[in-house]
Amino acid sequence: MNFAPPSSVPPVEASIQVRNLSYFFGRGDLRKQVLFDISLDLHPGQIVIMTGPSGSGKTTLLTLIGALRSATEGSLQVLGKELVGLGDRHLVEIRRNIGFIFQAHNLFESLTASQNVEMAVELTGNFRGKRQQAVDMLSHLGLAERADYKPAALSGGQKQRVAIARALVNQPQLILADEPTAALDKQSGRDVVTLMQHLAQERGCTILMVTHDNRILDVADRIINLVDGRLESDESPQQFVDSHAPKALDQKMFIM
C-alpha cells in the first residue's frame, strides 16, 4: 500500500520581527544612540521576559514595538505590519491590537475600576457587553468587590491589577508589560502571570515582559538580556539561571 508523503506544515509567522533596529535620542550634537542593531523574532503563544540593567534600553525597545515611538532605522514588523516609516494614524491602528501594562497604573481617577476597564472594551465597538466583560476580568484578578470603587479608594496593588485587567480584557494578540508585578505581593503577582499563561496557551497571544522579578522567571519560554542597548543573550529560563548562578568555589582555594 502506498502512502502519500505528509504535507509540510508552514512555519508560524512571527508576531514580532525585528531586524537591525537602532534608535537614537536627541538631535545634532546631543544625538545619542540607545539601541544598537537589534534583531529578534517573537512568535504566537510565547512568553518572553526581557531583563537587563537599568538604562539598558528595555523600555525604549518595548515602546517601539508597541508603536508608542516611531522607529526610523532597520525593520520592525508587529502583527504583520512594518512600523518603520508608518504614519501616526496607522500607528494608532496597530496599538488597538496591543495590551499595555506599565509601571504606573495610569488610571482615570474620576472613573471606577470597572469604568477604567470598560474604556478598553469600547475601543472594539462593543458598548452593550462592556460592563460584564470588565467585571469578569476584574473578578479573575480578585477585584470583583472593588469594581465600583474609584482609584482613590484602592491600594497600590489593587490599582495595578485594574490596569492589568484593562490591558487583558480584549484578549489582545500582543501584550507588552513593563514590570507588571512590581507593585504586587507574591500571590497577586502569581495570579497575574498565570492569567497571562492562559492567554498565551489558549489564544496564541504573544507576551513580552520587562521584569526584575525573579519569582516569575519560570513562566517564560525565553529570557532575553539587553545590556547597554545591545542584545547580549537569548536563552531558555534554565540556561539563564545557570549562566547567572554564582560559580562553584574551587575547594583547592582553602588548602594551605
Secondary structure as UniProt FT lines:
FT   STRAND          16..25
FT   HELIX           28..30
FT   STRAND          32..42
FT   TURN            44..45
FT   STRAND          47..51
FT   TURN            54..55
FT   HELIX           58..65
FT   TURN            66..67
FT   STRAND          73..78
FT   TURN            79..80
FT   STRAND          81..82
FT   TURN            84..85
FT   HELIX           88..95
FT   TURN            96..97
FT   STRAND          98..101
FT   TURN            109..110
FT   HELIX           113..122
FT   TURN            123..125
FT   HELIX           130..140
FT   TURN            141..142
FT   HELIX           144..146
FT   TURN            147..148
FT   HELIX           151..153
FT   HELIX           156..168
FT   TURN            169..170
FT   STRAND          174..178
FT   TURN            180..183
FT   HELIX           186..203
FT   STRAND          206..210
FT   HELIX           214..219
FT   STRAND          222..227
FT   TURN            228..229
FT   STRAND          230..235
FT   HELIX           237..244
FT   HELIX           251..254
//
